[in-house]
Amino acid sequence: EAGGSRELSVLAGRGDAIRAHSLYVPILLLVLLGAFTKSAQFPFHFWLPAAMEAPTPVSAYLHSATMVKAGVYLLARMTPALAETTLWTSAVTAAGAVTMLFAAVIAFRQSDLKLILAYSTISALGIMILLVGLGTATAIQAMIVFLFGHALYKGALFMLAGAIDHETGTRDVNRLSGLGSAMPASAAVGLLAALSMAAVPALFGFYGKELLYESLAGRENGAVLLIASVVTSMTFVAVAILAG
């Protein structure tokens, strides 16, 4: 415990030195540019839906569950050194909030299963970036829970989309119906994953959303973010119905 306290003190001291450096602003902007691009934050989101044309296992593993979260991980690791400034909090929180709401609305307007999942992934990444920007202990805990929950349900939904495409020859939700009886095992897995995405109680997705709301509740000027989060969650329910 004493060793951990000393390590935290050393990290805090290094962070103070970095934030006081004359090149702090350009360093921060370059780090944010790289992280936002990697994790498909608005306006750098356009590459991720295009990447959904890859084979389904690639989409499920890299684009929905692993690779795109590298930007979130980078920001989380850089928080001790770069956070606790108005520029960091404003830029990271704003980027996450805008991406979260924008991508959720776009996802709801899609008819291709993979595009629905791709844009909902961008929205989920926005939620994680928002939580990193908030930076409180509850927010970081929520980000970690949300990260794992999203990987579990979104990977399953991508594999389901691939199975449906393989069996039916289409991913257009307007042309898909009655698959529950033809693909019962896939339907059961898809339903469970969709329920987690919709944050149904007792599932992983529910706890991530609850911690998100807890991070925003009572926060100064947090009402707008809370409303945006609720609207996004409502859109996730609609998307889960389309995807599941």
C-alpha positions in Angstrom: 0.0 0.0 0.0 2.8 2.4 0.9 4.6 1.5 -2.4 1.4 2.2 -4.3 1.0 5.6 -2.6 4.6 6.6 -3.5 4.0 5.6 -7.1 0.9 7.7 -7.3 2.8 10.6 -5.8 5.5 10.2 -8.5 2.9 10.1 -11.3 1.1 13.1 -9.9 4.4 15.0 -9.8 5.3 14.1 -13.4 1.8 15.1 -14.5 2.2 18.5 -12.9 5.5 19.0 -14.7 4.0 18.0 -18.1 0.9 20.2 -17.6 3.2 23.1 -16.8 5.4 22.6 -19.8 5.3 25.2 -22.6 4.5 22.5 -25.2 1.6 21.0 -23.2 -1.1 22.3 -25.5 0.4 21.0 -28.8 1.2 17.7 -27.1 -2.3 17.3 -25.8 -3.9 18.3 -29.2 -1.7 15.7 -31.0 -2.6 12.9 -28.5 -6.3 13.8 -28.8 -6.1 13.8 -32.6 -4.6 10.3 -32.6 -6.9 8.9 -30.0 -10.1 10.4 -31.5 -9.1 9.1 -35.0 -8.3 5.6 -33.6 -11.6 5.4 -31.8 -13.7 7.0 -34.5 -14.8 10.1 -32.7 -16.7 12.8 -34.7 -15.6 14.1 -37.2 -13.1 11.2 -37.7 -15.8 8.6 -37.5 -16.2 7.9 -41.2 -13.6 5.1 -41.5 -15.3 2.7 -39.1 -18.5 2.0 -41.1 -16.5 1.6 -44.2 -14.3 -1.0 -42.4 -17.4 -3.1 -41.8 -17.1 -4.5 -45.3 -14.4 -6.8 -43.9 -15.2 -10.5 -43.2 -17.5 -10.9 -40.1 -14.9 -12.3 -37.7 -12.6 -9.4 -38.5 -15.5 -6.9 -37.9 -16.5 -8.7 -34.6 -13.0 -8.9 -33.2 -11.1 -5.9 -34.4 -13.7 -3.2 -35.2 -16.3 -3.8 -32.5 -14.4 -5.2 -29.6 -10.7 -4.6 -29.7 -8.9 -2.3 -32.2 -11.2 0.7 -31.9 -10.9 0.8 -28.2 -7.2 1.5 -28.4 -7.9 5.2 -28.5 -10.0 4.9 -25.3 -7.2 2.9 -23.7 -4.6 5.5 -24.7 -6.6 8.4 -23.2 -7.2 6.4 -20.0 -3.5 5.7 -19.7 -2.6 9.4 -20.4 -5.1 10.7 -17.9 -2.6 11.0 -15.0 -0.2 13.0 -17.2 -2.5 15.2 -19.3 -5.8 15.5 -17.4 -6.9 18.0 -14.8 -6.9 21.0 -17.2 -9.9 22.8 -18.6 -8.7 22.0 -22.2 -8.5 18.3 -21.5 -11.9 18.1 -19.8 -13.7 20.3 -22.3 -12.2 18.6 -25.4 -12.6 15.0 -24.3 -16.0 15.4 -22.8 -17.4 17.4 -25.8 -16.0 15.0 -28.3 -17.5 12.0 -26.5 -20.9 13.6 -26.0 -21.2 14.7 -29.6 -20.1 11.4 -30.9 -22.4 9.5 -28.5 -25.5 11.3 -29.6 -24.7 11.8 -33.3 -23.8 8.2 -34.0 -26.8 6.8 -32.1 -29.2 8.8 -34.3 -27.3 7.7 -37.4 -27.5 4.1 -36.3 -31.2 4.3 -35.9 -31.6 5.4 -39.6 -29.6 2.5 -41.1 -31.2 -0.6 -42.6 -28.0 -2.7 -43.1 -27.3 -4.9 -40.0 -23.5 -4.2 -40.1 -24.0 -0.5 -40.5 -26.5 -0.4 -37.6 -23.9 -2.2 -35.4 -21.0 0.0 -36.7 -22.7 3.3 -35.9 -23.9 2.0 -32.5 -20.2 1.0 -31.9 -19.2 4.6 -32.6 -21.8 5.8 -30.2 -20.6 3.4 -27.5 -17.0 4.7 -28.0 -18.3 8.2 -27.5 -19.8 7.2 -24.2 -16.4 5.7 -23.1 -14.5 8.9 -24.2 -17.1 11.0 -22.4 -16.5 9.0 -19.2 -12.7 9.4 -19.5 -13.2 13.1 -19.9 -15.2 13.3 -16.7 -12.3 11.6 -15.0 -14.0 10.8 -11.6 -13.5 7.4 -9.9 -17.1 6.5 -10.7 -16.7 7.6 -14.4 -13.5 5.5 -14.9 -15.3 2.5 -13.2 -18.2 3.0 -15.6 -15.9 3.2 -18.6 -14.2 -0.1 -17.7 -17.6 -1.8 -17.1 -19.0 -0.4 -20.3 -15.9 -1.4 -22.3 -16.2 -5.0 -21.3 -19.9 -5.1 -21.7 -19.8 -3.6 -25.1 -17.1 -6.1 -26.3 -19.3 -9.0 -25.2 -22.6 -8.0 -26.7 -21.3 -6.3 -29.8 -19.0 -9.1 -30.8 -21.9 -11.5 -30.5 -24.2 -9.3 -32.6 -21.6 -8.9 -35.3 -21.2 -12.7 -35.5 -25.0 -13.0 -35.7 -25.1 -10.4 -38.5 -22.6 -12.5 -40.4 -24.6 -15.7 -39.8 -27.7 -14.1 -41.1 -26.0 -12.7 -44.1 -24.5 -16.2 -44.9 -27.9 -18.0 -44.5 -30.2 -15.4 -46.2 -27.9 -13.5 -48.6 -28.9 -10.1 -47.2 -28.3 -7.8 -44.2 -31.3 -5.5 -45.0 -33.5 -5.5 -41.9 -36.5 -4.6 -44.0 -36.2 -7.9 -45.8 -35.5 -10.1 -42.8 -38.4 -11.6 -40.7 -39.3 -14.9 -39.2 -35.7 -16.1 -38.7 -36.4 -17.2 -35.1 -37.8 -20.5 -36.1 -35.3 -21.1 -38.9 -32.2 -20.2 -36.7 -33.3 -20.8 -33.1 -29.8 -21.0 -31.6 -28.7 -17.8 -33.3 -31.9 -16.1 -32.3 -31.4 -17.0 -28.6 -27.8 -15.6 -28.7 -28.8 -12.5 -30.6 -31.7 -11.8 -28.2 -29.4 -12.1 -25.1 -26.8 -9.8 -26.7 -29.5 -7.3 -27.8 -31.0 -7.2 -24.3 -27.6 -6.4 -22.9 -27.2 -3.6 -25.4 -30.6 -2.3 -24.4 -29.4 -2.3 -20.8 -32.0 -4.7 -19.5 -31.5 -5.2 -15.7 -29.2 -8.1 -14.5 -27.2 -8.0 -17.8 -23.7 -6.4 -18.2 -25.0 -3.5 -20.3 -27.3 -2.5 -17.5 -24.6 -1.9 -15.0 -22.5 0.2 -17.4 -25.5 2.5 -18.1 -26.3 2.8 -14.4 -22.7 3.8 -13.6 -22.8 6.3 -16.5 -25.9 8.0 -15.1 -24.4 7.9 -11.6 -21.3 9.7 -13.0 -23.4 12.5 -14.4 -25.9 12.9 -11.6 -25.4 15.9 -9.4 -22.5 17.1 -11.5 -22.2 20.8 -12.2 -23.6 21.5 -15.7 -24.2 17.8 -16.0 -27.9 18.1 -16.9 -27.3 18.4 -20.7 -25.0 15.4 -20.7 -27.5 13.4 -18.7 -30.3 14.2 -21.1 -28.0 13.3 -24.1 -27.1 10.0 -22.4 -30.7 9.2 -21.8 -31.6 9.9 -25.4 -28.7 7.8 -26.5 -29.8 4.9 -24.3 -33.3 5.2 -25.7 -31.8 5.0 -29.2 -29.8 1.9 -28.2 -33.0 0.2 -27.2 -34.5 0.9 -30.7 -31.2 -0.2 -32.3 -31.2 -3.4 -30.2 -34.7 -4.2 -31.5 -33.5 -3.8 -35.1 -30.3 -5.7 -34.6 -31.8 -8.5 -32.4 
